[in-house]
């Protein structure tokens, strides 16, 4: 019986470790998406500024 408990504890610890790794990977993905979003917003701002400049020169 004690062997079974130790085995279950070890399996549970492995599952916890896997979940922690998944969380870390997803956090990294979220960070990358946020960085990409920031770049896209900056590009949109520049395009809006160009559009404004063009409309003023007409």
C-alpha positions as CSV (number, residue, x, y, z in Angstrom):
1,X,0.0,0.0,0.0
2,X,2.8,2.4,0.9
3,X,4.4,1.8,-2.5
4,X,1.1,2.7,-4.2
5,X,1.0,6.0,-2.3
6,X,4.6,6.8,-3.3
7,X,3.9,6.0,-6.9
8,X,0.7,8.2,-6.9
9,X,2.7,11.0,-5.3
10,X,5.4,10.8,-7.9
11,X,2.9,10.8,-10.7
12,X,1.1,13.8,-9.2
13,X,4.3,15.7,-8.9
14,X,5.1,15.0,-12.5
15,X,1.7,16.3,-13.5
16,X,2.2,19.4,-11.5
17,X,5.5,20.0,-13.2
18,X,4.0,19.5,-16.6
19,X,1.3,22.0,-15.8
20,X,3.8,24.5,-14.6
21,X,5.7,24.1,-17.8
22,X,2.5,24.6,-19.8
23,X,1.8,27.8,-17.8
24,X,5.3,29.2,-18.5
25,X,5.0,28.5,-22.2
26,X,1.6,30.1,-22.4
27,X,2.9,33.1,-20.5
28,X,5.7,33.4,-23.0
29,X,3.3,33.2,-25.9
30,X,1.1,35.9,-24.3
31,X,4.1,38.1,-24.0
32,X,5.0,37.6,-27.6
33,X,1.5,38.4,-28.7
34,X,1.5,41.6,-26.6
35,X,4.8,42.7,-28.2
36,X,3.4,42.0,-31.7
37,X,0.2,43.9,-30.8
38,X,2.3,46.9,-29.7
39,X,4.3,46.9,-32.9
40,X,1.1,46.7,-34.9
41,X,-0.5,49.6,-33.0
42,X,2.7,51.7,-33.6
43,X,2.4,50.9,-37.3
44,X,-1.2,51.9,-37.4
45,X,-0.4,55.2,-35.6
46,X,2.3,55.9,-38.2
47,X,-0.2,55.2,-41.0
48,X,-2.7,57.4,-39.5
49,X,-0.1,60.2,-39.2
50,X,0.8,59.7,-42.9
51,X,-2.9,59.9,-43.8
52,X,-3.3,63.1,-41.9
53,X,-0.2,64.6,-43.6
54,X,-1.5,63.7,-47.0
55,X,-5.0,65.1,-46.3
56,X,-3.4,68.4,-45.2
57,X,-1.2,68.8,-48.3
58,X,-4.2,68.5,-50.6
